[in-house]
Amino acid sequence: MKMAALYRTVLSAPRSSLSRCVCAAPQPLTAALHTSAPAQDSSPTHTGQVLEPDDPRNARFLVTPRQTNPRWAINLIQEVPPKAVNTRVVACDGGPGALGHPRVYINLDDAGNHACIYCGLRYTKEG
């Protein structure tokens, strides 16, 4: 009931009284973002992509700096020491349940380290 009365009041008011506003005109969002933008980060992404300073794709990094992870998975897996086993063939499934990958069998007859094609874990035959 109150909303209907308010609606009728607004509709019956002269337009000149509705157009007067004491608030400041809204600033365009892009102008506000450009004035307080942090320094552009030129570090490459995980795919090695480096954006030029005038590239329009830099617009997504105006409010917050680009967040790149310098610890790449391929380098982290190289830090894991090879697992020494006594068998000629080892099965790698990457871990339990959904954390793993399809089971693969790795032949260790040749000397040296042998890596899993899915997760990169390395295996070596003792002796």
C-alpha positions in Angstrom: 0.0 0.0 0.0 2.8 2.4 0.9 4.7 1.6 -2.3 1.7 2.5 -4.5 1.4 5.9 -2.7 5.1 6.6 -3.2 4.9 5.6 -6.8 1.9 8.0 -7.4 3.8 10.8 -5.6 6.9 10.4 -7.8 4.8 10.2 -11.0 2.8 13.3 -10.1 5.9 15.4 -9.1 7.1 17.9 -11.7 10.1 16.8 -13.7 12.1 19.8 -12.8 12.1 18.9 -9.1 13.2 15.3 -9.9 16.1 16.3 -12.0 17.8 18.4 -9.3 20.4 16.4 -7.6 22.9 17.5 -5.0 25.3 14.6 -5.5 28.4 14.9 -7.6 28.4 13.6 -11.1 29.6 10.0 -11.3 33.2 9.6 -12.4 33.8 7.2 -15.2 35.2 3.9 -13.9 38.1 3.8 -16.4 39.3 7.3 -15.3 39.3 6.2 -11.6 41.2 3.0 -12.5 43.9 4.7 -14.5 44.7 7.2 -11.8 45.3 4.6 -9.1 46.8 1.8 -11.2 49.7 -0.1 -9.8 53.0 -0.3 -11.7 52.7 -2.8 -14.6 54.3 -6.2 -14.0 56.4 -7.4 -16.9 57.1 -10.9 -15.6 56.1 -13.7 -17.9 53.1 -15.9 -17.2 53.3 -19.7 -16.7 53.1 -20.1 -20.5 55.9 -17.6 -21.1 53.6 -14.9 -22.3 54.8 -11.3 -21.9 52.3 -8.5 -22.7 53.4 -5.2 -24.1 52.6 -2.1 -22.0 50.0 -0.8 -24.5 48.3 -4.2 -24.9 44.6 -4.0 -24.2 44.8 -7.3 -22.3 46.6 -5.5 -19.5 43.2 -3.9 -18.5 42.5 -6.8 -16.3 45.6 -6.0 -14.2 44.6 -2.3 -13.5 43.1 -2.9 -10.0 45.5 -5.6 -8.8 48.9 -6.7 -9.9 49.3 -9.7 -12.1 49.7 -12.8 -10.0 52.1 -15.3 -11.6 53.5 -18.4 -10.0 57.3 -18.7 -10.4 57.3 -22.2 -9.1 56.4 -24.2 -12.2 55.3 -27.8 -11.9 57.9 -29.1 -14.3 60.6 -27.7 -12.1 59.1 -28.9 -8.8 58.8 -32.5 -10.0 62.5 -32.4 -10.9 63.3 -31.7 -7.2 61.7 -35.0 -6.2 64.4 -37.6 -5.9 63.9 -40.8 -8.1 62.3 -43.8 -6.3 64.6 -46.8 -6.1 62.8 -50.1 -6.7 64.0 -53.8 -6.9 61.7 -54.9 -9.8 62.2 -54.6 -13.5 58.7 -53.1 -14.1 57.0 -50.5 -11.9 53.4 -49.4 -12.0 52.7 -45.6 -11.5 49.1 -44.4 -11.0 50.0 -41.0 -9.6 48.3 -41.4 -6.2 45.0 -42.7 -4.7 41.6 -42.2 -6.3 40.9 -39.0 -8.1 44.3 -37.5 -7.3 46.0 -40.0 -9.6 46.1 -40.7 -13.3 45.7 -43.9 -15.5 48.1 -46.6 -14.4 51.1 -47.0 -16.6 53.8 -49.6 -16.4 57.4 -48.4 -16.7 60.2 -50.8 -17.8 63.4 -50.3 -15.8 65.7 -52.7 -17.7 67.8 -49.9 -19.1 70.2 -48.1 -16.7 69.3 -44.6 -15.4 66.1 -42.8 -14.4 62.8 -43.5 -16.1 60.0 -40.9 -15.8 56.2 -41.4 -15.8 54.6 -39.8 -18.8 51.7 -38.4 -16.8 53.1 -37.1 -13.5 56.9 -37.0 -14.2 57.9 -39.1 -11.1 61.2 -40.8 -11.8 62.0 -44.4 -11.0 65.3 -46.2 -11.0 66.3 -49.9 -10.5 68.6 -50.6 -7.6 71.7 -52.7 -8.2 
